[in-house]
Every structure is written in C-alpha cells, then in structure tokens.
C-alpha cells in the first residue's frame, strides 16, 4: 500500500558532461514522493525535508515507529543515515535491495565498504544494534566501470543524464529490513521535477 506523505521539495546538485562543451553544472529539483512499506507500518508515517545543505544537496527524512532514515542524494549515489528506533536488532539484506531507474529497470546495488572489483559478489547482511545507527550509501552496481585512465581506476555513471529529458521521471530505492524477526520492505520513490542550467 502506497502511503502518501508530506511533500518534500529539494535541490540535488549534479555535474553533467555535455556532448561537445566540456563540464556543465546544473541543478535538479527532486521530490521524495512516496514511501511504500510492506507490510504497512502500524501508524501513519512521517516524512519531511531539512533545509538545503551547504554543498547544494537537500536531505530528506522519513520516520515510522521502527526506523528513521535521512537521505542525501548526490550525482552518483544515495547516501543515507539509518537509525534503528526499536529495542531489537535491525538487519539490511543487501542482496535483495535494489534501485529502480527512470526506465523501470531493477538494478542490483552495492553499499559502502564493498570493493568495486567485487561489485558482483554476494554482500553480507548489515546489522544495526537496538537504538543504533548506520551511515552508508548505495549505488547501482551496473553504473560502475573499470577505467585505467581514471586516477581511481573506476568510473561511476551519473544517476540522471538527460537534463530536461529526465523531468517527470520516477526512480525508487528498495531496502529490505528485518527488525526483531519481522521482515519489512521499504520502497522510497523520488520524482524529478525540474532541471536548471547554471551559468557563471
């Protein structure tokens, strides 16, 4: 059941490369549109956004009786702080987490601590103790490419790349979590509302 939540508008600072003009800076306006939980949370969910951050991004906070998650999007990944509000251990099953992109492809994700060279290997479950927290990020494994010409040896594709062509599109993140032996699946759906070129 999709739960409508309070509208949260925000700005995500993304860098894009144009076909012949070198780097161009632009700003996406992105909204956390829906949060779906299966099974449904026992009480009404709460979601709101903080003020824009100094680096040009906006944080989004979702909360229910079990978890609080603060999302911070960048051009390549979904950063988050996940807080366990329960008196039981919370686990994240990364092998069943996913990113659904703007053309509705369901993509495998990896998270912080996974070496890019092992992006297709089985990921271990992460455990968060009662009232503990985890700062992490996730990104599509298929967006990571070996690039010997890059000083990091890796290149990460942008989540969005069509500028105004991405307006109106939706993307989602799915996180399967277990708390005290009870499994839940959270789907966070974001909508791209606008793109603006930035000139200097």
Residue, then its C-alpha position, 0 to 999 in steps of 0.5 A: x500500500x502506497x502511503x502518501x506523505x508530506x511533500x518534500x521539495x529539494x535541490x540535488x546538485x549534479x555535474x553533467x558532461x555535455x556532448x561537445x562543451x566540456x563540464x556543465x553544472x546544473x541543478x535538479x529539483x527532486x521530490x521524495x514522493x512516496x514511501x511504500x512499506x510492506x507490510x504497512x507500518x502500524x501508524x501513519x508515517x512521517x516524512x519531511x525535508x531539512x533545509x538545503x545543505x551547504x554543498x547544494x544537496x537537500x536531505x530528506x527524512x522519513x520516520x515510522x515507529x521502527x526506523x528513521x532514515x535521512x537521505x542525501x542524494x548526490x550525482x552518483x549515489x544515495x547516501x543515507x543515515x539509518x537509525x534503528x528506533x526499536x529495542x531489537x536488532x535491525x538487519x539490511x539484506x543487501x542482496x535483495x535491495x535494489x534501485x529502480x531507474x527512470x526506465x523501470x529497470x531493477x538494478x542490483x546495488x552495492x553499499x559502502x565498504x564493498x570493493x568495486x572489483x567485487x561489485x558482483x559478489x554476494x554482500x553480507x547482511x548489515x546489522x544495526x544494534x537496538x537504538x543504533x545507527x548506520x551511515x552508508x550509501x548505495x549505488x547501482x552496481x551496473x553504473x560502475x566501470x573499470x577505467x585505467x585512465x581514471x586516477x581511481x581506476x573506476x568510473x561511476x555513471x551519473x544517476x540522471x543524464x538527460x537534463x530536461x529529458x529526465x523531468x517527470x521521471x520516477x526512480x525508487x530505492x528498495x531496502x529490505x529490513x528485518x527488525x526483531x524477526x519481522x521482515x519489512x520492505x521499504x520502497x522510497x520513490x523520488x520524482x524529478x521535477x525540474x532541471x536548471x542550467x547554471x551559468x557563471 
